[in-house]
Amino acid sequence: MKYSDCPSAEVEIRIAASPGQVWSWLIDVDLPSRFSAEFKGGYWLDDAEPGLGARFRGRNSHPYAGEWETTSTVVGFEPGRLFAWAVEDVDNPAGSWRFELIPDGDGTLLRQRGQMGPGPSNLTDIIAKMPEREEQLVDMRIEEFRTNMRATVEGIKALAEAGPRKEAAGGAG
């Protein structure tokens, strides 16, 4: 698969908690840093509250790509159901991410999806140096997405099933 195909990865997990209980964890943009090998933390910009159009900064680290920061903009926000953001340019994002919450009996199905491109990213810089390895690099990156996403949804599951979020556990920013 080529980067220009905007490849994506998706994971999902069932959580024995209501969508409202799971939601409170999703809007903490720093939370995935507890579980992801690559994401090192995030925070809301401009004293923003989570919501459509709000922006946040994220820090990342990768053994081959080094360290970098991105600014993301919330492009989908439906409390208890959808939290989605575009990385860097909203009209031509380096990547797009989303969490979806789907009621499932007495619990919730949590789905996370990440898509590369279509805009430039660290990976496009690496591909430009090794164009003959593009498909291998994209496949490797998609697998890294899946691994980190799986760790994140499993971590959210453990937190949500442990009980309601307490304010002292950290807010959304």
FIKOLZA-1660 file (N, C-alpha, C; in steps of 0.1 Angstrom, whole numbers, plus 5000, padded with zeros to 4 digits):
% residues 173
   i   px   py   pz ch aa at
   1 5008 4988 5000  A  M  N
   1 5000 5000 5000  A  M CA
   1 5009 5012 5000  A  M  C
   2 5005 5023 4993  A  K  N
   2 5012 5035 4992  A  K CA
   2 5006 5045 5002  A  K  C
   3 5015 5055 5006  A  Y  N
   3 5010 5065 5015  A  Y CA
   3 4999 5073 5009  A  Y  C
   4 4999 5075 4996  A  S  N
   4 4989 5083 4989  A  S CA
   4 4975 5076 4990  A  S  C
   5 4975 5063 4993  A  D  N
   5 4962 5056 4995  A  D CA
   5 4955 5059 5008  A  D  C
   6 4962 5067 5017  A  C  N
   6 4957 5070 5030  A  C CA
   6 4953 5058 5038  A  C  C
   7 4963 5049 5040  A  P  N
   7 4960 5037 5047  A  P CA
   7 4956 5040 5062  A  P  C
   8 4948 5030 5067  A  S  N
   8 4943 5032 5081  A  S CA
   8 4944 5019 5089  A  S  C
   9 4943 5021 5102  A  A  N
   9 4942 5009 5111  A  A CA
   9 4930 5012 5121  A  A  C
  10 4924 5001 5125  A  E  N
  10 4913 5003 5135  A  E CA
  10 4914 4991 5145  A  E  C
  11 4911 4995 5157  A  V  N
  11 4910 4985 5168  A  V CA
  11 4897 4987 5175  A  V  C
  12 4892 4977 5182  A  E  N
  12 4880 4979 5190  A  E CA
  12 4880 4969 5202  A  E  C
  13 4873 4973 5212  A  I  N
  13 4873 4965 5225  A  I CA
  13 4860 4968 5231  A  I  C
  14 4855 4958 5238  A  R  N
  14 4842 4959 5246  A  R CA
  14 4846 4963 5260  A  R  C
  15 4839 4973 5266  A  I  N
  15 4842 4977 5279  A  I CA
  15 4829 4976 5287  A  I  C
  16 4830 4971 5299  A  A  N
  16 4819 4969 5308  A  A CA
  16 4817 4982 5316  A  A  C
  17 4813 4993 5309  A  A  N
  17 4810 5006 5314  A  A CA
  17 4802 5013 5304  A  A  C
  18 4794 5023 5309  A  S  N
  18 4786 5031 5300  A  S CA
  18 4794 5040 5291  A  S  C
  19 4788 5044 5279  A  P  N
  19 4795 5053 5271  A  P CA
  19 4799 5066 5278  A  P  C
  20 4791 5071 5287  A  G  N
  20 4794 5083 5295  A  G CA
  20 4806 5081 5304  A  G  C
  21 4807 5069 5310  A  Q  N
  21 4819 5066 5318  A  Q CA
  21 4832 5065 5310  A  Q  C
  22 4831 5059 5298  A  V  N
  22 4843 5058 5289  A  V CA
  22 4846 5072 5284  A  V  C
  23 4836 5080 5280  A  W  N
  23 4839 5093 5274  A  W CA
  23 4848 5102 5282  A  W  C
  24 4846 5102 5295  A  S  N
  24 4855 5110 5304  A  S CA
  24 4869 5107 5303  A  S  C
  25 4873 5095 5299  A  W  N
  25 4887 5091 5297  A  W CA
  25 4892 5096 5283  A  W  C
  26 4883 5095 5273  A  L  N
  26 4887 5098 5259  A  L CA
  26 4891 5112 5257  A  L  C
  27 4885 5122 5264  A  I  N
  27 4888 5136 5261  A  I CA
  27 4900 5141 5269  A  I  C
  28 4907 5132 5276  A  D  N
  28 4919 5136 5282  A  D CA
  28 4930 5133 5272  A  D  C
  29 4935 5143 5265  A  V  N
  29 4944 5141 5254  A  V CA
  29 4958 5137 5258  A  V  C
  30 4961 5137 5271  A  D  N
  30 4973 5132 5276  A  D CA
  30 4973 5117 5280  A  D  C
  31 4961 5112 5282  A  L  N
  31 4959 5098 5287  A  L CA
  31 4966 5088 5278  A  L  C
  32 4966 5088 5265  A  P  N
  32 4972 5077 5257  A  P CA
  32 4987 5076 5260  A  P  C
  33 4993 5087 5265  A  S  N
  33 5008 5086 5268  A  S CA
  33 5011 5075 5279  A  S  C
  34 5001 5072 5287  A  R  N
  34 5002 5061 5297  A  R CA
  34 5004 5047 5290  A  R  C
  35 5000 5046 5278  A  F  N
  35 4999 5032 5272  A  F CA
  35 5007 5031 5259  A  F  C
  36 5008 5042 5252  A  S  N
  36 5015 5041 5239  A  S CA
  36 5030 5042 5240  A  S  C
  37 5037 5034 5232  A  A  N
  37 5051 5035 5231  A  A CA
  37 5056 5047 5224  A  A  C
  38 5048 5054 5216  A  E  N
  38 5052 5065 5208  A  E CA
  38 5047 5078 5213  A  E  C
  39 5034 5079 5217  A  F  N
  39 5028 5092 5222  A  F CA
  39 5034 5095 5236  A  F  C
  40 5039 5107 5237  A  K  N
  40 5046 5110 5250  A  K CA
  40 5038 5120 5258  A  K  C
  41 5027 5125 5253  A  G  N
  41 5018 5134 5260  A  G CA
  41 5012 5145 5252  A  G  C
  42 5002 5151 5257  A  G  N
  42 4994 5161 5250  A  G CA
  42 4988 5171 5260  A  G  C
  43 4984 5183 5255  A  Y  N
  43 4977 5192 5263  A  Y CA
  43 4969 5202 5254  A  Y  C
  44 4958 5207 5259  A  W  N
  44 4949 5216 5252  A  W CA
  44 4956 5229 5251  A  W  C
  45 4955 5235 5239  A  L  N
  45 4960 5249 5236  A  L CA
  45 4950 5260 5239  A  L  C
  46 4956 5272 5242  A  D  N
  46 4947 5283 5244  A  D CA
  46 4937 5282 5255  A  D  C
  47 4940 5274 5265  A  D  N
  47 4930 5271 5276  A  D CA
  47 4917 5266 5271  A  D  C
  48 4918 5258 5260  A  A  N
  48 4906 5253 5254  A  A CA
  48 4900 5242 5262  A  A  C
  49 4887 5241 5261  A  E  N
  49 4879 5230 5266  A  E CA
  49 4877 5220 5255  A  E  C
  50 4876 5207 5257  A  P  N
  50 4874 5198 5246  A  P CA
  50 4861 5202 5239  A  P  C
  51 4862 5203 5226  A  G  N
  51 4850 5206 5218  A  G CA
  51 4854 5208 5203  A  G  C
  52 4844 5209 5195  A  L  N
  52 4847 5211 5181  A  L CA
  52 4855 5224 5178  A  L  C
  53 4866 5222 5171  A  G  N
  53 4875 5233 5168  A  G CA
  53 4886 5236 5178  A  G  C
  54 4885 5229 5190  A  A  N
  54 4896 5231 5200  A  A CA
  54 4908 5224 5194  A  A  C
  55 4920 5230 5199  A  R  N
  55 4933 5225 5194  A  R CA
  55 4941 5220 5206  A  R  C
  56 4949 5210 5203  A  F  N
  56 4958 5204 5213  A  F CA
  56 4972 5201 5207  A  F  C
  57 4982 5201 5215  A  R  N
  57 4995 5198 5211  A  R CA
  57 4999 5184 5216  A  R  C
  58 5006 5176 5208  A  G  N
  58 5010 5163 5211  A  G CA
  58 5025 5161 5209  A  G  C
  59 5031 5154 5218  A  R  N
  59 5045 5150 5217  A  R CA
  59 5047 5136 5214  A  R  C
  60 5056 5133 5204  A  N  N
  60 5058 5119 5200  A  N CA
  60 5073 5116 5199  A  N  C
  61 5076 5103 5200  A  S  N
  61 5090 5098 5199  A  S CA
  61 5090 5085 5192  A  S  C
  62 5099 5083 5183  A  H  N
  62 5100 5070 5175  A  H CA
  62 5115 5068 5173  A  H  C
  63 5119 5055 5175  A  P  N
  63 5134 5052 5174  A  P CA
  63 5140 5056 5160  A  P  C
  64 5132 5056 5150  A  Y  N
  64 5138 5060 5136  A  Y CA
  64 5135 5074 5132  A  Y  C
  65 5123 5079 5136  A  A  N
  65 5119 5092 5132  A  A CA
  65 5123 5103 5142  A  A  C
  66 5128 5099 5154  A  G  N
  66 5131 5109 5164  A  G CA
  66 5120 5114 5172  A  G  C
  67 5121 5127 5177  A  E  N
  67 5110 5133 5185  A  E CA
  67 5104 5144 5177  A  E  C
  68 5091 5146 5178  A  W  N
  68 5084 5157 5172  A  W CA
  68 5071 5160 5179  A  W  C
  69 5066 5172 5176  A  E  N
  69 5053 5177 5181  A  E CA
  69 5044 5180 5170  A  E  C
  70 5031 5179 5172  A  T  N
  70 5021 5182 5163  A  T CA
  70 5010 5190 5170  A  T  C
  71 5003 5198 5161  A  T  N
  71 4991 5205 5166  A  T CA
  71 4979 5198 5159  A  T  C
  72 4969 5194 5167  A  S  N
  72 4957 5188 5162  A  S CA
  72 4945 5196 5165  A  S  C
  73 4935 5195 5156  A  T  N
  73 4923 5202 5158  A  T CA
  73 4911 5192 5158  A  T  C
  74 4902 5194 5168  A  V  N
  74 4891 5186 5169  A  V CA
  74 4881 5188 5158  A  V  C
  75 4878 5178 5150  A  V  N
  75 4869 5179 5138  A  V CA
  75 4856 5171 5140  A  V  C
  76 4855 5163 5151  A  G  N
  76 4843 5156 5154  A  G CA
  76 4842 5155 5169  A  G  C
  77 4830 5160 5174  A  F  N
  77 4829 5160 5188  A  F CA
  77 4814 5158 5192  A  F  C
  78 4810 5146 5196  A  E  N
  78 4797 5143 5200  A  E CA
  78 4798 5136 5213  A  E  C
  79 4796 5143 5224  A  P  N
  79 4798 5137 5238  A  P CA
  79 4791 5124 5239  A  P  C
  80 4799 5115 5244  A  G  N
  80 4794 5101 5246  A  G CA
  80 4794 5092 5234  A  G  C
  81 4798 5098 5222  A  R  N
  81 4798 5091 5210  A  R CA
  81 4810 5092 5201  A  R  C
  82 4815 5104 5199  A  L  N
  82 4826 5106 5189  A  L CA
  82 4836 5117 5193  A  L  C
  83 4849 5114 5192  A  F  N
  83 4859 5123 5194  A  F CA
  83 4869 5121 5183  A  F  C
  84 4871 5131 5174  A  A  N
  84 4879 5129 5162  A  A CA
  84 4888 5142 5160  A  A  C
  85 4900 5140 5155  A  W  N
  85 4909 5151 5153  A  W CA
  85 4917 5150 5140  A  W  C
  86 4921 5161 5135  A  A  N
  86 4930 5161 5123  A  A CA
  86 4944 5166 5128  A  A  C
  87 4954 5160 5123  A  V  N
  87 4968 5164 5127  A  V CA
  87 4973 5175 5117  A  V  C
  88 4977 5186 5123  A  E  N
  88 4983 5197 5115  A  E CA
  88 4972 5204 5107  A  E  C
  89 4973 5203 5094  A  D  N
  89 4964 5210 5085  A  D CA
  89 4950 5203 5084  A  D  C
  90 4939 5209 5089  A  V  N
  90 4926 5203 5089  A  V CA
  90 4922 5199 5075  A  V  C
  91 4925 5207 5065  A  D  N
  91 4921 5204 5051  A  D CA
  91 4930 5194 5044  A  D  C
  92 4942 5192 5049  A  N  N
  92 4951 5183 5043  A  N CA
  92 4960 5177 5054  A  N  C
  93 4953 5169 5063  A  P  N
  93 4960 5164 5075  A  P CA
  93 4971 5154 5073  A  P  C
  94 4981 5155 5082  A  A  N
  94 4991 5145 5082  A  A CA
  94 4986 5131 5086  A  A  C
  95 4975 5132 5094  A  G  N
  95 4968 5120 5099  A  G CA
  95 4955 5124 5105  A  G  C
  96 4946 5115 5106  A  S  N
  96 4933 5117 5112  A  S CA
  96 4930 5106 5122  A  S  C
  97 4925 5109 5133  A  W  N
  97 4923 5100 5144  A  W CA
  97 4909 5101 5149  A  W  C
  98 4903 5090 5154  A  R  N
  98 4890 5091 5160  A  R CA
  98 4888 5080 5170  A  R  C
  99 4880 5083 5180  A  F  N
  99 4874 5074 5190  A  F CA
  99 4859 5074 5188  A  F  C
 100 4853 5062 5187  A  E  N
 100 4839 5061 5186  A  E CA
 100 4834 5052 5198  A  E  C
 101 4823 5056 5204  A  L  N
 101 4817 5048 5215  A  L CA
 101 4803 5044 5210  A  L  C
 102 4801 5030 5210  A  I  N
 102 4789 5024 5206  A  I CA
 102 4782 5017 5217  A  I  C
 103 4770 5021 5222  A  P  N
 103 4764 5013 5232  A  P CA
 103 4763 4998 5228  A  P  C
 104 4765 4990 5238  A  D  N
 104 4765 4975 5236  A  D CA
 104 4760 4968 5248  A  D  C
 105 4746 4967 5248  A  G  N
 105 4740 4961 5260  A  G CA
 105 4743 4969 5272  A  G  C
 106 4749 4963 5282  A  D  N
 106 4752 4970 5295  A  D CA
 106 4766 4976 5294  A  D  C
 107 4772 4976 5283  A  G  N
 107 4786 4982 5281  A  G CA
 107 4787 4990 5269  A  G  C
 108 4800 4991 5265  A  T  N
 108 4803 5000 5253  A  T CA
 108 4813 4994 5245  A  T  C
 109 4811 4995 5232  A  L  N
 109 4822 4991 5222  A  L CA
 109 4830 5004 5219  A  L  C
 110 4843 5003 5222  A  L  N
 110 4852 5015 5220  A  L CA
 110 4860 5011 5207  A  L  C
 111 4859 5020 5198  A  R  N
 111 4866 5018 5185  A  R CA
 111 4876 5030 5183  A  R  C
 112 4888 5027 5180  A  Q  N
 112 4898 5037 5176  A  Q CA
 112 4903 5035 5162  A  Q  C
 113 4904 5046 5155  A  R  N
 113 4908 5045 5141  A  R CA
 113 4919 5056 5138  A  R  C
 114 4929 5052 5131  A  G  N
 114 4940 5062 5127  A  G CA
 114 4942 5060 5112  A  G  C
 115 4943 5072 5106  A  Q  N
 115 4946 5072 5091  A  Q CA
 115 4958 5080 5088  A  Q  C
 116 4966 5076 5079  A  M  N
 116 4977 5084 5074  A  M CA
 116 4973 5093 5063  A  M  C
 117 4979 5105 5063  A  G  N
 117 4977 5114 5052  A  G CA
 117 4963 5120 5051  A  G  C
 118 4961 5126 5040  A  P  N
 118 4968 5127 5028  A  P CA
 118 4980 5137 5028  A  P  C
 119 4980 5146 5038  A  G  N
 119 4991 5156 5039  A  G CA
 119 5004 5150 5043  A  G  C
 120 5015 5158 5042  A  P  N
 120 5028 5154 5045  A  P CA
 120 5030 5151 5060  A  P  C
 121 5039 5142 5063  A  S  N
 121 5042 5138 5077  A  S CA
 121 5056 5134 5078  A  S  C
 122 5061 5130 5090  A  N  N
 122 5074 5125 5091  A  N CA
 122 5076 5113 5082  A  N  C
 123 5066 5104 5080  A  L  N
 123 5068 5093 5072  A  L CA
 123 5070 5097 5057  A  L  C
 124 5064 5107 5052  A  T  N
 124 5066 5111 5038  A  T CA
 124 5080 5116 5036  A  T  C
 125 5086 5122 5047  A  D  N
 125 5100 5126 5046  A  D CA
 125 5109 5113 5045  A  D  C
 126 5106 5103 5053  A  I  N
 126 5114 5091 5052  A  I CA
 126 5112 5084 5039  A  I  C
 127 5100 5083 5034  A  I  N
 127 5097 5077 5021  A  I CA
 127 5105 5084 5010  A  I  C
 128 5106 5097 5011  A  A  N
 128 5113 5105 5000  A  A CA
 128 5128 5101 5000  A  A  C
 129 5133 5096 5011  A  K  N
 129 5147 5092 5011  A  K CA
 129 5149 5078 5007  A  K  C
 130 5138 5070 5007  A  M  N
 130 5138 5056 5004  A  M CA
 130 5126 5052 4996  A  M  C
 131 5123 5058 4985  A  P  N
 131 5111 5055 4978  A  P CA
 131 5109 5040 4974  A  P  C
 132 5119 5033 4972  A  E  N
 132 5118 5019 4969  A  E CA
 132 5113 5011 4980  A  E  C
 133 5112 5016 4992  A  R  N
 133 5108 5009 5004  A  R CA
 133 5094 5014 5009  A  R  C
 134 5087 5022 5001  A  E  N
 134 5075 5029 5005  A  E CA
 134 5065 5019 5011  A  E  C
 135 5062 5008 5004  A  E  N
 135 5052 4999 5008  A  E CA
 135 5056 4992 5021  A  E  C
 136 5068 4988 5022  A  Q  N
 136 5073 4982 5035  A  Q CA
 136 5072 4992 5046  A  Q  C
 137 5076 5004 5044  A  L  N
 137 5075 5015 5055  A  L CA
 137 5061 5017 5059  A  L  C
 138 5052 5018 5049  A  V  N
 138 5037 5020 5052  A  V CA
 138 5032 5009 5060  A  V  C
 139 5035 4996 5056  A  D  N
 139 5030 4984 5063  A  D CA
 139 5035 4984 5077  A  D  C
 140 5048 4987 5079  A  M  N
 140 5054 4988 5093  A  M CA
 140 5047 4998 5101  A  M  C
 141 5044 5010 5095  A  R  N
 141 5038 5021 5103  A  R CA
 141 5024 5017 5107  A  R  C
 142 5016 5011 5098  A  I  N
 142 5003 5007 5101  A  I CA
 142 5003 4997 5113  A  I  C
 143 5012 4988 5113  A  E  N
 143 5013 4978 5124  A  E CA
 143 5017 4985 5137  A  E  C
 144 5025 4995 5136  A  E  N
 144 5028 5003 5148  A  E CA
 144 5016 5011 5153  A  E  C
 145 5008 5016 5144  A  F  N
 145 4995 5022 5148  A  F CA
 145 4987 5012 5155  A  F  C
 146 4985 5000 5150  A  R  N
 146 4977 4990 5156  A  R CA
 146 4981 4986 5170  A  R  C
 147 4994 4984 5171  A  T  N
 147 5000 4981 5184  A  T CA
 147 4997 4991 5195  A  T  C
 148 5000 5004 5191  A  N  N
 148 4998 5015 5201  A  N CA
 148 4983 5017 5204  A  N  C
 149 4975 5016 5193  A  M  N
 149 4961 5018 5195  A  M CA
 149 4955 5007 5204  A  M  C
 150 4959 4994 5202  A  R  N
 150 4955 4983 5210  A  R CA
 150 4958 4986 5225  A  R  C
 151 4971 4990 5227  A  A  N
 151 4975 4993 5241  A  A CA
 151 4966 5004 5247  A  A  C
 152 4963 5014 5239  A  T  N
 152 4955 5025 5244  A  T CA
 152 4941 5021 5248  A  T  C
 153 4934 5013 5239  A  V  N
 153 4920 5010 5242  A  V CA
 153 4920 5000 5253  A  V  C
 154 4930 4991 5254  A  E  N
 154 4930 4982 5266  A  E CA
 154 4933 4990 5279  A  E  C
 155 4941 5000 5279  A  G  N
 155 4943 5008 5290  A  G CA
 155 4930 5016 5294  A  G  C
 156 4923 5021 5284  A  I  N
 156 4911 5028 5287  A  I CA
 156 4901 5019 5293  A  I  C
 157 4900 5007 5288  A  K  N
 157 4891 4996 5293  A  K CA
 157 4894 4994 5308  A  K  C
 158 4906 4992 5311  A  A  N
 158 4910 4989 5325  A  A CA
 158 4906 5001 5334  A  A  C
 159 4908 5013 5330  A  L  N
 159 4905 5025 5338  A  L CA
 159 4890 5026 5339  A  L  C
 160 4882 5025 5328  A  A  N
 160 4868 5027 5329  A  A CA
 160 4861 5016 5337  A  A  C
 161 4866 5004 5336  A  E  N
 161 4860 4993 5343  A  E CA
 161 4864 4993 5358  A  E  C
 162 4874 5001 5362  A  A  N
 162 4878 5002 5376  A  A CA
 162 4868 5011 5383  A  A  C
 163 4860 5019 5376  A  G  N
 163 4851 5028 5383  A  G CA
 163 4851 5042 5377  A  G  C
 164 4841 5050 5381  A  P  N
 164 4840 5064 5375  A  P CA
 164 4853 5072 5377  A  P  C
 165 4855 5080 5368  A  R  N
 165 4867 5089 5368  A  R CA
 165 4865 5099 5379  A  R  C
 166 4876 5101 5387  A  K  N
 166 4876 5111 5398  A  K CA
 166 4883 5123 5393  A  K  C
 167 4879 5135 5396  A  E  N
 167 4885 5147 5392  A  E CA
 167 4900 5148 5395  A  E  C
 168 4904 5142 5406  A  A  N
 168 4918 5142 5410  A  A CA
 168 4926 5134 5401  A  A  C
 169 4920 5125 5393  A  A  N
 169 4928 5117 5384  A  A CA
 169 4933 5125 5372  A  A  C
 170 4929 5137 5370  A  G  N
 170 4934 5145 5359  A  G CA
 170 4922 5149 5351  A  G  C
 171 4923 5161 5346  A  G  N
 171 4912 5166 5337  A  G CA
 171 4915 5164 5323  A  G  C
 172 4909 5172 5315  A  A  N
 172 4911 5170 5300  A  A CA
 172 4923 5177 5295  A  A  C
 173 4930 5184 5303  A  G  N
 173 4942 5191 5298  A  G CA
 173 4954 5192 5307  A  G  C
% end
